[in-house]
Amino acid sequence: MSAHPVSPGWMEPLGVSLTEDGINVAVFSTHATAIEFCLFDETGEIEIARILLPMRSFDIFHGAIAGIRPGARYGLRAYGPWA
């Protein structure tokens, strides 16, 4: 089992927003084929998790990720023809 369980989440609001048990991530991209949420350690130098956003609704990739707290360092990775 993942340290950060993932569920479909919501397509709004766009960006990263806090939820009761973690975060919701919603990213718009017309051309991406997949989007990953990349979690880093406290220094921001070491990637400690890479989580695929499980849903695509129209051109919005989204997912709810449990266990992520305020202040977490993260990035987004897009896959597709112009990635």
N, C-alpha and C positions, 0 to 999 in steps of 0.2 A: 504494500500500500504506500502511496506517495505521502511524503511529509506534508504536502500541500494539496489536499483533495480539490478537484476541479469539477464544476458543474456548468451548465449552459450560461447562466447569468443573464444579463439584460443588454439590449443594444443602446440604451440611453441611461444616463447621460454619456456622451463621448468622453474619453479619457479614462483616468483611474479614479475611482471613488470608493470611499470606505463603506463597508457593510457591517452588519452585526458581528460576523465571524471572520472577516478578512477584507477582500477588495473585489470590486467588479471592474473589469477592463473592457472597454469598447473602442475600437479603432476603425476608422474609415479608410478604405483603399479600394479603388476601382480595379487595379491590376494585380494586386497580391494574390498568391495562391494559398498562402498560409501566413499567420502571424504568431510569433512566440513571445512570451513574457520572460525576460531573463533577469533573474534575481542575483544580486551580488552581496558579498560579505560587507561588514561595517566599514571597511576601508574603501569599498567601491572598486577594488582591484581584482578580486577573484569571483568568478561566476560560480554560484553554488546550486543553482537550479535553472532549468530551461523548461518552460511549461507552454505547450501548444494551446492556443485559444480554441476551444472545441466547436464553436458555432460560427456560422456565417449567415447573416440575415441581410439579403440584398448585398450592399458593399460594406457592411459593418461586421467585423470579426469581434466576437465577444466571449467572455467567460468569467465566472466567479471563482476566485481562488481563496480557499480558507487558510487561515494562519498567517497571513501577511499583515504586518502592523504598520502604523504611521512611522515615517522616517526610513522605511526600507529603501535601499538603493536598487534601482532597476533600469532596464533598457528594453527596447522592443526590437525584434528581428523580423524583417519581412522577407518572404520568398516570392519569386515570380519573375516575369520577363525583364524587369528593370531593377531587380534587387542587387 
